[in-house]
Amino acid sequence: MGTTATVLVALAGVAALVDWWSVARERLGVEFIAAPLVVIGLIGAALAVDTGDGVVRGLVVAALGASLVGDVVLMTPDARFEAGVFALLVAHVLYITAFLETGGLEFGAGVAAALLITGIGFGAVPQIIAGAQSHGAAAQTGVTVSIAVIAATAVLAAATGALTAMVAGALFLASDALLGWNRFVDRAPGGRVLVHVTNHAAQVGFVLWLTG
């Protein structure tokens, strides 16, 4: 990774630390500035990465942009959860497309990831879906679809065979699972902070994945 991309990732890391502090301290004004700066820095880093596949990079940049929209929507005081989740869902579809665009996915790694995700999610996923039901049929359907797409992102990330993508996919899955749990089941201690930490780490991982 070149100097420009490295500096931008580092700046995104500083913004992330400020964001995590603001979430822990419930400083919404600081969070509203710091959280978008994290993703903006990563978009810049992705654009600066020296990669031979402009299509894949474009898809990752677009995914980061969709994530930025989702993050901003979910942070607003009158946030519409469904709109924010839809934007994040678009981001996952773009990541999935990027993985498929690379070709050469490892079937065995994908199957292993799918089995692992199924086993881990066996207890939590039904509770999240049941909790979403109390918010209406649309919310329940949206959450169910989101879980399926997020799981597909993690499976295909593992199938790339790249460690950075594998870790990023797992972190994204954890982040969105925490988001759903905190919204529809119960407030876990430090839940929002963990959502932000895992989400930012996942996005850094996908930018690093571009470096090969």
MDTraj code that builds the backbone (N, CA, C; nanometers):
import mdtraj as md
import numpy as np

residues = "MET GLY THR THR ALA THR VAL LEU VAL ALA LEU ALA GLY VAL ALA ALA LEU VAL ASP TRP TRP SER VAL ALA ARG GLU ARG LEU GLY VAL GLU PHE ILE ALA ALA PRO LEU VAL VAL ILE GLY LEU ILE GLY ALA ALA LEU ALA VAL ASP THR GLY ASP GLY VAL VAL ARG GLY LEU VAL VAL ALA ALA LEU GLY ALA SER LEU VAL GLY ASP VAL VAL LEU MET THR PRO ASP ALA ARG PHE GLU ALA GLY VAL PHE ALA LEU LEU VAL ALA HIS VAL LEU TYR ILE THR ALA PHE LEU GLU THR GLY GLY LEU GLU PHE GLY ALA GLY VAL ALA ALA ALA LEU LEU ILE THR GLY ILE GLY PHE GLY ALA VAL PRO GLN ILE ILE ALA GLY ALA GLN SER HIS GLY ALA ALA ALA GLN THR GLY VAL THR VAL SER ILE ALA VAL ILE ALA ALA THR ALA VAL LEU ALA ALA ALA THR GLY ALA LEU THR ALA MET VAL ALA GLY ALA LEU PHE LEU ALA SER ASP ALA LEU LEU GLY TRP ASN ARG PHE VAL ASP ARG ALA PRO GLY GLY ARG VAL LEU VAL HIS VAL THR ASN HIS ALA ALA GLN VAL GLY PHE VAL LEU TRP LEU THR GLY".split()
xyz = np.array([
    [0.0850, -0.1191, 0.0000],
    [0.0000, 0.0000, 0.0000],
    [0.0885, 0.1240, 0.0000],
    [0.0572, 0.2199, -0.0869],
    [0.1385, 0.3393, -0.1010],
    [0.1268, 0.4344, 0.0172],
    [0.2097, 0.5376, 0.0132],
    [0.2145, 0.6338, 0.1233],
    [0.0811, 0.7053, 0.1423],
    [0.0216, 0.7503, 0.0327],
    [-0.1047, 0.8244, 0.0422],
    [-0.2138, 0.7392, 0.1059],
    [-0.2273, 0.6159, 0.0587],
    [-0.3292, 0.5265, 0.1135],
    [-0.3021, 0.4970, 0.2603],
    [-0.1758, 0.4766, 0.2952],
    [-0.1398, 0.4479, 0.4343],
    [-0.1759, 0.5646, 0.5256],
    [-0.1443, 0.6859, 0.4811],
    [-0.1757, 0.8054, 0.5610],
    [-0.3267, 0.8199, 0.5784],
    [-0.4016, 0.7959, 0.4724],
    [-0.5474, 0.8091, 0.4798],
    [-0.6088, 0.7038, 0.5719],
    [-0.5556, 0.5819, 0.5690],
    [-0.6038, 0.4784, 0.6614],
    [-0.5725, 0.5183, 0.8054],
    [-0.4530, 0.5733, 0.8269],
    [-0.4145, 0.6176, 0.9612],
    [-0.5057, 0.7296, 1.0102],
    [-0.5370, 0.8246, 0.9228],
    [-0.6273, 0.9335, 0.9601],
    [-0.7674, 0.8803, 0.9896],
    [-0.8097, 0.7821, 0.9106],
    [-0.9390, 0.7187, 0.9368],
    [-0.9377, 0.6506, 1.0731],
    [-0.8227, 0.5917, 1.1092],
    [-0.8091, 0.5282, 1.2402],
    [-0.8211, 0.6281, 1.3539],
    [-0.7616, 0.7457, 1.3363],
    [-0.7725, 0.8509, 1.4383],
    [-0.9183, 0.8949, 1.4522],
    [-0.9848, 0.9147, 1.3384],
    [-1.1262, 0.9530, 1.3414],
    [-1.2102, 0.8448, 1.4087],
    [-1.1734, 0.7181, 1.3856],
    [-1.2463, 0.6071, 1.4475],
    [-1.2332, 0.6102, 1.5994],
    [-1.1131, 0.6375, 1.6487],
    [-1.0924, 0.6454, 1.7935],
    [-1.1785, 0.7558, 1.8548],
    [-1.1843, 0.8696, 1.7859],
    [-1.2682, 0.9803, 1.8338],
    [-1.4153, 0.9387, 1.8317],
    [-1.4547, 0.8694, 1.7252],
    [-1.5934, 0.8242, 1.7140],
    [-1.6293, 0.7278, 1.8261],
    [-1.5423, 0.6317, 1.8541],
    [-1.5725, 0.5345, 1.9594],
    [-1.5861, 0.6040, 2.0947],
    [-1.4994, 0.7015, 2.1185],
    [-1.5080, 0.7786, 2.2427],
    [-1.6411, 0.8534, 2.2495],
    [-1.6807, 0.9144, 2.1376],
    [-1.8048, 0.9923, 2.1364],
    [-1.9266, 0.9038, 2.1581],
    [-1.9230, 0.7828, 2.1036],
    [-2.0344, 0.6895, 2.1232],
    [-2.0414, 0.6466, 2.2693],
    [-1.9264, 0.6158, 2.3275],
    [-1.9221, 0.5738, 2.4679],
    [-1.9698, 0.6847, 2.5608],
    [-1.9374, 0.8084, 2.5253],
    [-1.9739, 0.9240, 2.6087],
    [-2.1074, 0.9857, 2.5681],
    [-2.1681, 0.9286, 2.4635],
    [-2.2957, 0.9782, 2.4120],
    [-2.2856, 1.1241, 2.3685],
    [-2.1776, 1.1566, 2.3002],
    [-2.1589, 1.2910, 2.2441],
    [-2.2006, 1.2860, 2.0971],
    [-2.3290, 1.3007, 2.0724],
    [-2.3825, 1.2828, 1.9379],
    [-2.3223, 1.3816, 1.8386],
    [-2.2985, 1.5055, 1.8831],
    [-2.2415, 1.6053, 1.7931],
    [-2.1051, 1.5646, 1.7415],
    [-2.0214, 1.5112, 1.8304],
    [-1.8881, 1.4649, 1.7902],
    [-1.9005, 1.3413, 1.7017],
    [-1.9882, 1.2504, 1.7401],
    [-2.0090, 1.1276, 1.6627],
    [-2.0543, 1.1592, 1.5209],
    [-2.1410, 1.2588, 1.5081],
    [-2.1963, 1.2926, 1.3771],
    [-2.0884, 1.3437, 1.2826],
    [-1.9791, 1.3953, 1.3387],
    [-1.8666, 1.4420, 1.2567],
    [-1.7636, 1.3311, 1.2369],
    [-1.7290, 1.2623, 1.3459],
    [-1.6203, 1.1644, 1.3416],
    [-1.6546, 1.0405, 1.2597],
    [-1.7752, 0.9869, 1.2776],
    [-1.8113, 0.8625, 1.2085],
    [-1.8031, 0.8754, 1.0561],
    [-1.8616, 0.9802, 0.9960],
    [-1.8468, 0.9934, 0.8503],
    [-1.7024, 1.0134, 0.8063],
    [-1.6219, 1.0820, 0.8895],
    [-1.4822, 1.1049, 0.8531],
    [-1.4049, 0.9736, 0.8406],
    [-1.4428, 0.8744, 0.9215],
    [-1.3777, 0.7434, 0.9124],
    [-1.3960, 0.6862, 0.7722],
    [-1.5200, 0.6844, 0.7263],
    [-1.5501, 0.6240, 0.5964],
    [-1.4952, 0.7093, 0.4825],
    [-1.5020, 0.8412, 0.4974],
    [-1.4463, 0.9293, 0.3941],
    [-1.2963, 0.9037, 0.3782],
    [-1.2264, 0.8877, 0.4903],
    [-1.0839, 0.8561, 0.4847],
    [-1.0576, 0.7242, 0.4153],
    [-1.1424, 0.6253, 0.4428],
    [-1.1247, 0.4939, 0.3804],
    [-1.1580, 0.4967, 0.2316],
    [-1.2555, 0.5791, 0.1934],
    [-1.2850, 0.5953, 0.0504],
    [-1.1633, 0.6536, -0.0209],
    [-1.1032, 0.7548, 0.0406],
    [-0.9821, 0.8126, -0.0168],
    [-0.8700, 0.7111, -0.0272],
    [-0.8551, 0.6293, 0.0768],
    [-0.7508, 0.5263, 0.0763],
    [-0.7756, 0.4241, -0.0338],
    [-0.9018, 0.3822, -0.0495],
    [-0.9351, 0.2847, -0.1536],
    [-0.9051, 0.3403, -0.2925],
    [-0.9321, 0.4685, -0.3115],
    [-0.9032, 0.5314, -0.4407],
    [-0.7533, 0.5432, -0.4654],
    [-0.6773, 0.5532, -0.3556],
    [-0.5317, 0.5699, -0.3675],
    [-0.4563, 0.4380, -0.3785],
    [-0.5228, 0.3278, -0.3461],
    [-0.4572, 0.1972, -0.3511],
    [-0.4189, 0.1628, -0.4947],
    [-0.2997, 0.1120, -0.5117],
    [-0.2504, 0.0721, -0.6435],
    [-0.2978, -0.0697, -0.6725],
    [-0.4061, -0.0802, -0.7467],
    [-0.4600, -0.2118, -0.7800],
    [-0.4837, -0.2196, -0.9298],
    [-0.4667, -0.3391, -0.9830],
    [-0.4833, -0.3557, -1.1263],
    [-0.6272, -0.3751, -1.1690],
    [-0.7188, -0.3886, -1.0737],
    [-0.8590, -0.4139, -1.1063],
    [-0.9434, -0.2938, -1.0657],
    [-0.9662, -0.2053, -1.1623],
    [-1.0435, -0.0847, -1.1347],
    [-1.1891, -0.1130, -1.1045],
    [-1.2433, -0.2213, -1.1606],
    [-1.3840, -0.2546, -1.1373],
    [-1.4063, -0.2932, -0.9916],
    [-1.3198, -0.3808, -0.9406],
    [-1.3323, -0.4235, -0.8009],
    [-1.3145, -0.3045, -0.7074],
    [-1.2155, -0.2213, -0.7365],
    [-1.1954, -0.1030, -0.6528],
    [-1.3187, -0.0124, -0.6571],
    [-1.3753, 0.0063, -0.7755],
    [-1.4952, 0.0887, -0.7879],
    [-1.6106, 0.0344, -0.7062],
    [-1.6252, -0.0975, -0.7051],
    [-1.7321, -0.1601, -0.6272],
    [-1.7101, -0.1403, -0.4776],
    [-1.5849, -0.1524, -0.4329],
    [-1.5544, -0.1321, -0.2911],
    [-1.5780, 0.0136, -0.2517],
    [-1.5372, 0.1061, -0.3372],
    [-1.5604, 0.2486, -0.3099],
    [-1.7103, 0.2773, -0.3022],
    [-1.7869, 0.2198, -0.3951],
    [-1.9321, 0.2384, -0.3930],
    [-1.9930, 0.1785, -0.2664],
    [-1.9405, 0.0634, -0.2241],
    [-1.9892, 0.0002, -0.1011],
    [-1.9606, 0.0880, 0.0204],
    [-1.8422, 0.1464, 0.0241],
    [-1.8079, 0.2378, 0.1334],
    [-1.8995, 0.3599, 0.1316],
    [-1.9317, 0.4080, 0.0117],
    [-2.0233, 0.5213, 0.0005],
    [-2.1617, 0.4878, 0.0525],
    [-2.2114, 0.3684, 0.0191],
    [-2.3419, 0.3255, 0.0693],
    [-2.3391, 0.3093, 0.2210],
    [-2.2273, 0.2584, 0.2728],
    [-2.2121, 0.2455, 0.4180],
    [-2.2151, 0.3821, 0.4851],
    [-2.1530, 0.4800, 0.4204],
    [-2.1519, 0.6164, 0.4735],
    [-2.2942, 0.6705, 0.4845],
    [-2.3732, 0.6500, 0.3804],
    [-2.5129, 0.6943, 0.3826],
    [-2.5888, 0.6253, 0.4958],
    [-2.5713, 0.4935, 0.5067],
    [-2.6395, 0.4188, 0.6120],
    [-2.6008, 0.4652, 0.7505],
    [-2.4717, 0.4892, 0.7712],
    [-2.4245, 0.5350, 0.9023],
    [-2.4860, 0.6696, 0.9390],
    [-2.4889, 0.7620, 0.8429],
    [-2.5433, 0.8956, 0.8693],
    [-2.6926, 0.8880, 0.9007],
    [-2.7651, 0.8075, 0.8232],
    [-2.9092, 0.7937, 0.8465],
    [-2.9365, 0.7366, 0.9854],
    [-2.8601, 0.6353, 1.0249],
    [-2.8823, 0.5708, 1.1547],
    [-2.8416, 0.6598, 1.2718],
    [-2.7571, 0.7600, 1.2467],
    [-2.7131, 0.8480, 1.3547],
    [-2.8096, 0.9623, 1.3826],
    [-2.8916, 0.9986, 1.2850],
    [-2.9778, 1.1143, 1.3017],
    [-3.0802, 1.0883, 1.4116],
    [-3.1174, 1.1935, 1.4877],
    [-3.2104, 1.1766, 1.6005],
    [-3.3433, 1.1139, 1.5613],
    [-3.3935, 1.1474, 1.4416],
    [-3.5207, 1.0904, 1.3963],
    [-3.4957, 0.9794, 1.2945],
    [-3.3907, 0.9024, 1.3216],
    [-3.3453, 0.8008, 1.2259],
    [-3.4552, 0.7020, 1.1883],
    [-3.4639, 0.6740, 1.0594],
    [-3.5507, 0.5673, 1.0111],
    [-3.4629, 0.4433, 0.9961],
    [-3.4815, 0.3498, 1.0873],
    [-3.3964, 0.2315, 1.0920],
    [-3.3985, 0.1578, 0.9588],
    [-3.5173, 0.1463, 0.8998],
    [-3.5303, 0.0706, 0.7755],
    [-3.4489, 0.1342, 0.6631],
    [-3.4498, 0.2685, 0.6556],
    [-3.3742, 0.3372, 0.5504],
    [-3.2244, 0.3167, 0.5688],
    [-3.1795, 0.3243, 0.6937],
    [-3.0381, 0.3024, 0.7215],
    [-2.9952, 0.1615, 0.6880],
    [-3.0783, 0.0651, 0.7254],
    [-3.0474, -0.0752, 0.6976],
    [-3.0464, -0.1009, 0.5471],
    [-3.1376, -0.0363, 0.4738],
    [-3.1405, -0.0542, 0.3279],
    [-3.0096, -0.0073, 0.2652],
    [-2.9590, 0.1079, 0.3109],
    [-2.8320, 0.1585, 0.2579],
    [-2.7181, 0.0619, 0.2884],
    [-2.7177, 0.0070, 0.4098],
    [-2.6139, -0.0899, 0.4462],
    [-2.6295, -0.2186, 0.3653],
    [-2.7550, -0.2531, 0.3339],
    [-2.7811, -0.3715, 0.2520],
    [-2.7231, -0.3527, 0.1119],
    [-2.7388, -0.2334, 0.0574],
    [-2.6802, -0.2018, -0.0732],
    [-2.5282, -0.2173, -0.0679],
    [-2.4689, -0.1722, 0.0430],
    [-2.3234, -0.1858, 0.0598],
    [-2.2815, -0.3318, 0.0544],
    [-2.3565, -0.4177, 0.1221],
    [-2.3228, -0.5598, 0.1231],
    [-2.3364, -0.6208, -0.0165],
    [-2.4392, -0.5819, -0.0904],
    [-2.4569, -0.6329, -0.2267],
    [-2.3382, -0.5918, -0.3142],
    [-2.2897, -0.4708, -0.2943],
    [-2.1735, -0.4235, -0.3705],
    [-2.0472, -0.5014, -0.3329],
    [-2.0302, -0.5303, -0.2037],
    [-1.9155, -0.6122, -0.1622],
    [-1.9251, -0.7520, -0.2231],
    [-2.0443, -0.8096, -0.2205],
    [-2.0644, -0.9423, -0.2793],
    [-2.0267, -0.9408, -0.4273],
    [-2.0713, -0.8372, -0.4976],
    [-2.0394, -0.8240, -0.6397],
    [-1.8889, -0.8133, -0.6614],
    [-1.8213, -0.7410, -0.5720],
    [-1.6751, -0.7274, -0.5818],
    [-1.6069, -0.8629, -0.5659],
    [-1.6542, -0.9433, -0.4713],
    [-1.5948, -1.0755, -0.4503],
    [-1.6158, -1.1637, -0.5728],
    [-1.7368, -1.1603, -0.6283],
    [-1.7666, -1.2414, -0.7459],
    [-1.6853, -1.1949, -0.8662],
    [-1.6602, -1.0657, -0.8747],
    [-1.5850, -1.0089, -0.9869],
    [-1.4409, -1.0590, -0.9894],
    [-1.3856, -1.0891, -0.8710],
    [-1.2459, -1.1335, -0.8654],
    [-1.2282, -1.2713, -0.9273],
    [-1.3321, -1.3553, -0.9186],
    [-1.3218, -1.4916, -0.9690],
    [-1.2320, -1.5764, -0.8798],
    [-1.2255, -1.7046, -0.9085],
    [-1.1361, -1.7934, -0.8342],
    [-1.1728, -1.8114, -0.6886],
    [-1.3007, -1.8067, -0.6562],
    [-1.3430, -1.8258, -0.5177],
    [-1.3213, -1.9712, -0.4757],
    [-1.2825, -1.9905, -0.3511],
    [-1.2534, -2.1238, -0.2987],
    [-1.3799, -2.1841, -0.2379],
    [-1.4308, -2.2887, -0.3030],
    [-1.5570, -2.3504, -0.2616],
    [-1.5487, -2.4037, -0.1188],
    [-1.4401, -2.4721, -0.0870],
    [-1.4259, -2.5320, 0.0459],
    [-1.4284, -2.4288, 0.1565],
    [-1.3580, -2.3184, 0.1363],
    [-1.3550, -2.2125, 0.2373],
    [-1.4928, -2.1510, 0.2550],
    [-1.5650, -2.1366, 0.1441],
    [-1.6998, -2.0813, 0.1517],
    [-1.7947, -2.1720, 0.2275],
    [-1.7871, -2.3015, 0.2005],
    [-1.8731, -2.3978, 0.2702],
    [-1.8417, -2.4003, 0.4191],
    [-1.7136, -2.4010, 0.4521],
    [-1.6730, -2.4010, 0.5932],
    [-1.7256, -2.2773, 0.6647],
    [-1.7166, -2.1615, 0.5982],
    [-1.7668, -2.0373, 0.6576],
    [-1.9178, -2.0432, 0.6761],
    [-1.9882, -2.0983, 0.5767],
    [-2.1339, -2.1083, 0.5854],
    [-2.1764, -2.1962, 0.7025],
    [-2.1081, -2.3093, 0.7200],
    [-2.1403, -2.3991, 0.8313],
    [-2.1114, -2.3325, 0.9655],
    [-2.0000, -2.2616, 0.9729],
    [-1.9630, -2.1934, 1.0970],
    [-2.0641, -2.0843, 1.1316],
    [-2.1030, -2.0060, 1.0316],
    [-2.1997, -1.8983, 1.0536],
    [-2.3343, -1.9547, 1.0970],
    [-2.3760, -2.0645, 1.0334],
    [-2.5031, -2.1277, 1.0698],
    [-2.5009, -2.1740, 1.2146],
    [-2.3904, -2.2353, 1.2548],
    [-2.3795, -2.2835, 1.3922],
    [-2.3803, -2.1718, 1.4940],
    [-2.3041, -2.0657, 1.4659],
    [-2.2961, -1.9537, 1.5596],
    [-2.4285, -1.8776, 1.5670],
    [-2.4918, -1.8620, 1.4506],
    [-2.6148, -1.7827, 1.4463],
    [-2.7393, -1.8573, 1.4880],
    [-2.7266, -1.9883, 1.5155],
    [-2.8441, -2.0704, 1.5465],
    [-2.9235, -2.0155, 1.6644],
    [-2.8539, -1.9632, 1.7656],
    [-2.9245, -1.9139, 1.8834],
    [-2.9677, -1.7695, 1.8713],
    [-2.8839, -1.6855, 1.8096],
    [-2.9102, -1.5414, 1.8083],
    [-3.0079, -1.4980, 1.6993],
    [-2.9939, -1.5531, 1.5807],
    [-3.0736, -1.5063, 1.4672],
    [-3.2243, -1.5195, 1.4903],
    [-3.2757, -1.6340, 1.5390],
    [-3.4201, -1.6429, 1.5633],
    [-3.4705, -1.5374, 1.6614],
    [-3.3887, -1.5035, 1.7614],
    [-3.4298, -1.4018, 1.8584],
    [-3.4366, -1.2632, 1.7946],
    [-3.3419, -1.2335, 1.7070],
    [-3.3430, -1.1036, 1.6387],
    [-3.4653, -1.0930, 1.5477],
    [-3.4935, -1.1987, 1.4727],
    [-3.6085, -1.1981, 1.3818],
    [-3.7386, -1.1884, 1.4603],
    [-3.7476, -1.2613, 1.5714],
    [-3.8678, -1.2554, 1.6554],
    [-3.8861, -1.1158, 1.7140],
    [-3.7756, -1.0545, 1.7550],
    [-3.7834, -0.9190, 1.8085],
    [-3.8273, -0.8191, 1.7036],
    [-3.7826, -0.8391, 1.5798],
    [-3.8205, -0.7487, 1.4709],
    [-3.9689, -0.7598, 1.4388],
    [-4.0279, -0.8749, 1.4658],
    [-4.1693, -0.8967, 1.4366],
    [-4.2579, -0.7971, 1.5104],
    [-4.2166, -0.7591, 1.6313],
    [-4.2966, -0.6651, 1.7104],
    [-4.2965, -0.5246, 1.6503],
    [-4.2070, -0.4999, 1.5548],
    [-4.1996, -0.3700, 1.4878],
    [-4.2746, -0.3718, 1.3546],
    [-4.3408, -0.4821, 1.3251],
    [-4.4190, -0.4911, 1.2028],
    [-4.3611, -0.5898, 1.1032],
    [-4.4459, -0.6305, 1.0095],
    [-4.4055, -0.7303, 0.9104],
    [-4.2931, -0.6791, 0.8211],
    [-4.2976, -0.5504, 0.7866],
    [-4.1941, -0.4945, 0.6990],
    [-4.0573, -0.5003, 0.7655],
    [-4.0535, -0.4670, 0.8940],
    [-3.9269, -0.4705, 0.9678],
    [-3.8746, -0.6131, 0.9759],
    [-3.9639, -0.7078, 1.0024],
    [-3.9221, -0.8472, 1.0134],
    [-3.8676, -0.8986, 0.8800],
    [-3.9367, -0.8650, 0.7715],
    [-3.8906, -0.9074, 0.6393],
    [-3.7557, -0.8448, 0.6063],
    [-3.7440, -0.7150, 0.6352],
    [-3.6185, -0.6455, 0.6081],
    [-3.5020, -0.7040, 0.6849],
    [-3.5250, -0.7358, 0.8115],
    [-3.4193, -0.7934, 0.8952],
    [-3.3812, -0.9322, 0.8445],
    [-3.4805, -1.0114, 0.8074],
    [-3.4537, -1.1467, 0.7574],
    [-3.3698, -1.1427, 0.6296],
    [-3.4087, -1.0551, 0.5371],
    [-3.3334, -1.0409, 0.4124],
    [-3.1919, -0.9906, 0.4411],
    [-3.1821, -0.8929, 0.5320],
    [-3.0509, -0.8368, 0.5661],
    [-2.9579, -0.9430, 0.6224],
    [-3.0100, -1.0259, 0.7115],
    [-2.9284, -1.1316, 0.7713],
    [-2.8758, -1.2260, 0.6634],
    [-2.9633, -1.2609, 0.5690],
    [-2.9223, -1.3518, 0.4616],
    [-2.8124, -1.2896, 0.3750],
    [-2.8286, -1.1625, 0.3414],
    [-2.7300, -1.0949, 0.2560],
    [-2.5980, -1.0755, 0.3299],
    [-2.6064, -1.0379, 0.4576],
    [-2.4852, -1.0190, 0.5383],
    [-2.4088, -1.1506, 0.5517],
    [-2.4826, -1.2589, 0.5730],
    [-2.4189, -1.3904, 0.5819],
    [-2.3514, -1.4257, 0.4497],
    [-2.4171, -1.3921, 0.3386],
    [-2.3580, -1.4184, 0.2070],
    [-2.2287, -1.3393, 0.1884],
    [-2.2267, -1.2159, 0.2394],
    [-2.1049, -1.1349, 0.2325],
    [-1.9905, -1.2043, 0.3053],
    [-2.0192, -1.2523, 0.4264],
    [-1.9156, -1.3183, 0.5063],
    [-1.8682, -1.4475, 0.4403],
    [-1.9606, -1.5232, 0.3834],
    [-1.9250, -1.6497, 0.3180],
    [-1.8362, -1.6245, 0.1961],
    [-1.8761, -1.5297, 0.1127],
    [-1.7973, -1.5015, -0.0078],
    [-1.6643, -1.4349, 0.0260],
    [-1.6620, -1.3561, 0.1338],
    [-1.5350, -1.2977, 0.1782],
    [-1.4377, -1.4085, 0.2161],
    [-1.4891, -1.5103, 0.2852],
    [-1.4050, -1.6244, 0.3220],
    [-1.3608, -1.7012, 0.1979],
    [-1.4504, -1.7100, 0.0995],
    [-1.4206, -1.7859, -0.0221],
    [-1.3122, -1.7210, -0.1077],
    [-1.2827, -1.5929, -0.0846],
    [-1.1737, -1.5296, -0.1599],
    [-1.0390, -1.5891, -0.1221],
    [-1.0316, -1.6472, -0.0018],
    [-0.9058, -1.7038, 0.0450],
    [-0.8100, -1.6014, 0.1017],
    [-0.8485, -1.4745, 0.0993],
    [-0.7636, -1.3668, 0.1521],
    [-0.7956, -1.3447, 0.2995],
    [-0.6933, -1.3467, 0.3841],
    [-0.7140, -1.3330, 0.5281],
    [-0.7823, -1.2012, 0.5629],
    [-0.7420, -1.0928, 0.4964],
    [-0.8026, -0.9628, 0.5267],
    [-0.9525, -0.9636, 0.4980],
    [-0.9917, -1.0249, 0.3872],
    [-1.1337, -1.0322, 0.3524],
    [-1.2090, -1.1227, 0.4490],
    [-1.1474, -1.2348, 0.4868],
    [-1.2115, -1.3264, 0.5818],
    [-1.2425, -1.2571, 0.7138],
    [-1.1402, -1.1890, 0.7678],
    [-1.1571, -1.1200, 0.8960],
    [-1.2594, -1.0080, 0.8824],
    [-1.2516, -0.9324, 0.7726],
    [-1.3453, -0.8226, 0.7511],
    [-1.4887, -0.8732, 0.7417],
    [-1.5088, -0.9833, 0.6704],
    [-1.6425, -1.0402, 0.6588],
    [-1.6981, -1.0837, 0.7928],
    [-1.6133, -1.1468, 0.8745],
    [-1.6559, -1.1905, 1.0077],
    [-1.6899, -1.0709, 1.0966],
    [-1.6095, -0.9650, 1.0875],
    [-1.6345, -0.8450, 1.1680],
    [-1.7624, -0.7747, 1.1245],
    [-1.7875, -0.7706, 0.9946],
    [-1.9113, -0.7110, 0.9449],
    [-2.0324, -0.7885, 0.9963],
    [-2.0208, -0.9201, 0.9943],
    [-2.1292, -1.0043, 1.0438],
    [-2.1545, -0.9772, 1.1915],
    [-2.0470, -0.9670, 1.2690],
    [-2.0598, -0.9387, 1.4119],
    [-2.1215, -0.8015, 1.4352],
    [-2.0783, -0.7023, 1.3574],
    [-2.1292, -0.5664, 1.3728],
    [-2.2790, -0.5592, 1.3470],
    [-2.3220, -0.6187, 1.2363],
    [-2.4636, -0.6116, 1.2022],
    [-2.5489, -0.6973, 1.2950],
    [-2.4923, -0.8073, 1.3443],
    [-2.5645, -0.8892, 1.4421],
    [-2.5844, -0.8115, 1.5720],
    [-2.4808, -0.7397, 1.6148],
    [-2.4916, -0.6561, 1.7347],
    [-2.5935, -0.5446, 1.7148],
    [-2.5936, -0.4860, 1.5953],
    [-2.6898, -0.3805, 1.5642],
    [-2.8323, -0.4328, 1.5765],
    [-2.8572, -0.5501, 1.5178],
    [-2.9895, -0.6104, 1.5260],
    [-3.0270, -0.6506, 1.6673],
    [-2.9298, -0.7059, 1.7410],
    [-2.9560, -0.7485, 1.8789],
    [-2.9914, -0.6283, 1.9665],
    [-2.9140, -0.5217, 1.9541],
    [-2.9388, -0.4022, 2.0351],
    [-3.0711, -0.3355, 1.9998],
    [-3.1105, -0.3484, 1.8760],
    [-3.2344, -0.2850, 1.8307],
    [-3.3572, -0.3670, 1.8675],
    [-3.3493, -0.4992, 1.8525],
    [-3.4695, -0.5808, 1.8617],
    [-3.4749, -0.6774, 1.9799],
    [-3.3617, -0.7011, 2.0465],
    [-3.3617, -0.7987, 2.1562],
    [-3.3328, -0.7318, 2.2895],
    [-3.2118, -0.6835, 2.3073],
    [-3.1745, -0.6228, 2.4353],
    [-3.0517, -0.5353, 2.4160],
    [-3.0327, -0.4408, 2.5053],
    [-2.9169, -0.3527, 2.4996],
    [-2.8002, -0.4177, 2.5720],
    [-2.7029, -0.4643, 2.4964],
    [-2.5835, -0.5233, 2.5566],
    [-2.4914, -0.4116, 2.6045],
    [-2.4214, -0.4316, 2.7167],
    [-2.3274, -0.3299, 2.7662],
    [-2.2239, -0.2951, 2.6592],
    [-2.2121, -0.1676, 2.6301],
    [-2.1168, -0.1252, 2.5273],
    [-2.1581, -0.1632, 2.3877],
    [-2.2844, -0.1967, 2.3694],
    [-2.3304, -0.2468, 2.2406],
    [-2.3044, -0.1539, 2.1241],
    [-2.3400, -0.0263, 2.1369],
    [-2.3207, 0.0682, 2.0267],
    [-2.1727, 0.0885, 1.9966],
    [-2.0916, 0.0907, 2.1010],
    [-1.9474, 0.1055, 2.0794],
    [-1.8944, -0.0143, 2.0011],
    [-1.9357, -0.1336, 2.0398],
    [-1.8902, -0.2543, 1.9708],
    [-1.9380, -0.2579, 1.8260],
    [-2.0582, -0.2062, 1.8017],
    [-2.1087, -0.1979, 1.6645],
    [-2.0153, -0.1122, 1.5803],
    [-1.9773, 0.0025, 1.6335],
    [-1.8897, 0.0934, 1.5596],
    [-1.7494, 0.0346, 1.5420],
    [-1.6950, -0.0240, 1.6486],
    [-1.5596, -0.0801, 1.6423],
    [-1.5511, -0.1898, 1.5361],
    [-1.6432, -0.2839, 1.5416],
    [-1.6403, -0.3955, 1.4469],
    [-1.6697, -0.3486, 1.3047],
    [-1.7599, -0.2526, 1.2903],
    [-1.7929, -0.2006, 1.1577],
    [-1.6732, -0.1304, 1.0943],
    [-1.6077, -0.0448, 1.1704],
    [-1.4921, 0.0268, 1.1162],
    [-1.3768, -0.0687, 1.0847],
    [-1.3535, -0.1645, 1.1729],
    [-1.2458, -0.2610, 1.1494],
    [-1.2730, -0.3426, 1.0233],
    [-1.3996, -0.3779, 1.0014],
    [-1.4364, -0.4531, 0.8815],
    [-1.4082, -0.3721, 0.7556],
    [-1.4444, -0.2453, 0.7580],
    [-1.4244, -0.1620, 0.6398],
    [-1.2756, -0.1388, 0.6114],
    [-1.1966, -0.1259, 0.7169],
    [-1.0511, -0.1173, 0.6983],
    [-1.0010, -0.2457, 0.6325],
    [-1.0527, -0.3590, 0.6790],
    [-1.0119, -0.4879, 0.6235],
    [-1.0395, -0.4992, 0.4749],
    [-1.1542, -0.4497, 0.4308],
    [-1.1874, -0.4581, 0.2886],
    [-1.1010, -0.3645, 0.2047],
    [-1.0622, -0.2499, 0.2617],
    [-0.9692, -0.1618, 0.1906],
    [-0.8328, -0.2298, 0.1782],
    [-0.7868, -0.2930, 0.2868],
    [-0.6592, -0.3649, 0.2827],
    [-0.6651, -0.4815, 0.1846],
    [-0.7820, -0.5419, 0.1715],
    [-0.7993, -0.6528, 0.0769],
    [-0.7666, -0.6083, -0.0658],
    [-0.7955, -0.4831, -0.0962],
    [-0.7672, -0.4322, -0.2306],
    [-0.6186, -0.4356, -0.2641],
    [-0.5345, -0.4319, -0.1604],
    [-0.3898, -0.4303, -0.1839],
    [-0.3378, -0.5664, -0.2274],
    [-0.4215, -0.6698, -0.2113],
    [-0.3800, -0.8039, -0.2512],
    [-0.2949, -0.8697, -0.1471],
])
top = md.Topology()
chain = top.add_chain()
for i, resn in enumerate(residues, 1):
    res = top.add_residue(resn, chain, resSeq=i)
    for name in ("N", "CA", "C"):
        top.add_atom(name, md.element.get_by_symbol(name[0]), res)
traj = md.Trajectory(xyz[None], top)
